[in-house]
Amino acid sequence: MELGNIYENTAWLYDYDNRDNLTDDISFYKEYTLKLSGEVLELGCGTGRVALKLQRVMEI
């Protein structure tokens, strides 16, 4: 039995398990982003957990 790439098989579980638990850092990113002028690029955004929250406070 071939299991394949374990990440490909389980990546969808990351947000399901952690998205609601990992929110303590969001206020930091929001405050920092609002101090900037211009566009913001979140490198390595992964699942978009932070980027989706920043989208709500930034003009896109």
Residue frames as a rotation matrix with the C-alpha (Angstrom) as fourth column:
MET 1
0.579 0.815 0.000 0.00
0.815 -0.579 0.000 0.00
0.000 0.000 -1.000 0.00
GLU 2
-0.492 -0.752 0.440 1.48
0.754 -0.620 -0.216 3.33
0.435 0.225 0.872 -1.08
LEU 3
0.058 0.490 -0.870 0.77
0.864 -0.462 -0.202 6.26
-0.501 -0.739 -0.450 1.22
GLY 4
0.428 0.038 0.903 1.95
0.700 -0.646 -0.305 8.92
0.572 0.762 -0.303 -1.21
ASN 5
-0.571 -0.611 0.548 3.09
0.194 -0.749 -0.633 12.33
0.798 -0.255 0.547 -0.05
ILE 6
-0.366 0.437 -0.822 2.00
0.929 0.230 -0.291 12.70
0.061 -0.870 -0.490 3.56
TYR 7
-0.809 0.064 -0.584 1.67
0.089 -0.969 -0.230 16.49
-0.581 -0.238 0.778 3.19
GLU 8
-0.811 0.516 -0.276 -0.61
-0.451 -0.250 0.856 16.20
0.373 0.819 0.436 0.19
ASN 9
-0.387 0.669 -0.634 -2.75
0.403 0.742 0.536 13.70
0.829 -0.048 -0.557 2.04
THR 10
-0.020 0.350 -0.937 -3.06
0.998 0.068 0.004 15.71
0.065 -0.934 -0.350 5.27
ALA 11
-0.881 -0.425 0.209 -2.58
0.421 -0.905 -0.064 19.42
0.216 0.032 0.976 4.44
TRP 12
-0.226 0.879 0.420 -6.31
-0.023 -0.436 0.900 20.09
0.974 0.194 0.119 4.52
LEU 13
0.387 0.370 -0.845 -6.32
0.758 0.394 0.519 19.09
0.525 -0.841 -0.128 8.20
TYR 14
-0.635 -0.747 -0.198 -4.01
0.730 -0.497 -0.469 21.97
0.252 -0.442 0.861 9.22
ASP 15
-0.782 0.377 0.497 -6.59
-0.327 -0.926 0.189 24.73
0.531 -0.015 0.847 8.95
TYR 16
0.206 0.907 -0.367 -9.35
-0.060 0.386 0.921 22.49
0.977 -0.167 0.134 10.21
ASP 17
0.316 -0.151 -0.937 -7.41
0.844 0.496 0.205 21.87
0.434 -0.855 0.284 13.42
ASN 18
-0.337 -0.722 -0.605 -5.59
0.922 -0.383 -0.056 25.17
-0.192 -0.576 0.794 13.95
ARG 19
-0.421 0.077 0.904 -7.21
0.524 -0.793 0.312 28.15
0.740 0.605 0.293 12.22
ASP 20
0.563 0.731 0.387 -9.44
0.079 -0.513 0.855 29.12
0.823 -0.451 -0.346 15.16
ASN 21
0.764 -0.315 -0.564 -6.72
0.639 0.247 0.728 28.44
-0.090 -0.916 0.390 17.73
LEU 22
-0.278 -0.960 -0.015 -3.94
0.921 -0.271 0.279 30.51
-0.272 0.064 0.960 16.15
THR 23
0.477 0.544 0.690 -5.21
0.710 -0.702 0.063 34.09
0.518 0.460 -0.721 16.38
ASP 24
0.592 -0.233 -0.772 -2.99
0.623 -0.476 0.621 35.81
-0.512 -0.848 -0.137 18.97
ASP 25
-0.456 -0.888 -0.062 -0.63
0.603 -0.360 0.712 37.16
-0.654 0.287 0.699 16.31
ILE 26
-0.021 0.508 0.861 -3.29
0.977 -0.174 0.126 38.63
0.214 0.843 -0.493 14.01
SER 27
0.878 0.380 -0.291 -3.63
0.449 -0.864 0.227 41.91
-0.165 -0.330 -0.929 15.95
PHE 28
0.087 -0.930 -0.358 0.13
0.210 -0.334 0.919 42.47
-0.974 -0.156 0.166 15.65
TYR 29
-0.613 -0.333 0.717 0.05
0.722 0.133 0.679 42.05
-0.322 0.933 0.159 11.87
LYS 30
0.356 0.824 0.442 -3.03
0.904 -0.424 0.062 44.27
0.238 0.377 -0.895 11.53
GLU 31
0.796 -0.087 -0.599 -1.49
0.262 -0.842 0.471 47.10
-0.546 -0.532 -0.648 13.56
TYR 32
-0.238 -0.970 -0.051 1.82
0.243 -0.110 0.964 46.86
-0.940 0.217 0.262 11.71
THR 33
-0.431 0.133 0.893 0.12
0.897 0.169 0.408 46.76
-0.097 0.976 -0.193 8.32
LEU 34
0.632 0.766 0.120 -2.04
0.771 -0.636 0.000 49.81
0.077 0.093 -0.993 9.04
LYS 35
0.471 -0.551 -0.689 1.12
0.149 -0.720 0.678 51.83
-0.869 -0.422 -0.257 9.80
LEU 36
-0.537 -0.735 0.415 2.45
0.483 0.136 0.865 51.18
-0.692 0.665 0.282 6.28
SER 37
0.273 0.580 -0.768 1.64
-0.557 -0.556 -0.617 53.00
-0.784 0.596 0.171 3.09
GLY 38
-0.356 -0.378 -0.855 1.47
-0.930 0.236 0.283 51.14
0.095 0.895 -0.435 -0.16
GLU 39
0.486 0.551 -0.679 0.96
-0.583 0.783 0.218 47.51
0.651 0.290 0.701 -0.90
VAL 40
0.034 -0.416 0.909 1.65
-0.886 0.409 0.220 44.54
-0.463 -0.812 -0.355 1.36
LEU 41
0.263 -0.036 -0.964 3.01
-0.602 0.775 -0.193 41.21
0.754 0.631 0.182 0.21
GLU 42
0.458 -0.102 0.883 2.95
-0.777 0.437 0.454 38.36
-0.432 -0.894 0.121 2.68
LEU 43
-0.119 -0.611 -0.783 5.73
-0.830 0.494 -0.260 36.03
0.546 0.618 -0.566 1.58
GLY 44
-0.865 -0.232 -0.444 5.25
-0.044 0.918 -0.394 32.41
0.499 -0.321 -0.805 2.45
CYS 45
-0.420 0.768 0.484 1.59
-0.886 -0.462 -0.035 32.92
0.197 -0.443 0.875 3.30
GLY 46
-0.979 -0.042 0.198 0.99
-0.103 0.947 -0.304 29.17
-0.175 -0.319 -0.932 3.38
THR 47
-0.514 0.851 0.107 -2.69
0.855 0.519 -0.024 28.60
-0.076 0.080 -0.994 4.01
GLY 48
-0.432 0.326 0.841 -3.49
0.281 -0.837 0.469 32.32
0.857 0.439 0.270 4.00
ARG 49
0.082 0.489 -0.868 -4.44
0.969 0.166 0.185 32.39
0.235 -0.856 -0.460 7.67
VAL 50
-0.300 -0.268 -0.915 -2.91
0.574 -0.817 0.051 35.86
-0.762 -0.510 0.399 8.19
ALA 51
-0.984 -0.151 0.097 -3.37
0.163 -0.528 0.833 37.14
-0.075 0.836 0.544 4.64
LEU 52
-0.334 0.934 0.129 -7.13
0.662 0.135 0.737 36.59
0.671 0.332 -0.664 4.74
LYS 53
0.307 0.402 -0.863 -7.43
0.917 -0.368 0.155 38.60
-0.255 -0.839 -0.481 7.95
LEU 54
-0.528 -0.587 -0.613 -5.24
0.375 -0.809 0.452 41.41
-0.762 0.009 0.648 6.58
GLN 55
-0.783 0.291 0.549 -7.36
0.543 -0.110 0.832 41.54
0.302 0.950 -0.072 3.46
ARG 56
0.207 0.959 -0.192 -10.25
0.928 -0.131 0.348 42.77
0.308 -0.250 -0.918 5.58
VAL 57
0.495 -0.049 -0.867 -8.34
0.535 -0.769 0.349 45.82
-0.684 -0.637 -0.355 6.85
MET 58
-0.571 -0.767 -0.293 -6.40
0.152 -0.449 0.881 46.69
-0.807 0.458 0.373 3.69
GLU 59
0.472 0.621 -0.626 -7.60
-0.565 -0.332 -0.755 48.20
-0.677 0.710 0.194 0.46
ILE 60
-0.237 -0.523 0.819 -7.03
0.269 0.774 0.573 45.59
-0.933 0.356 -0.042 -2.20
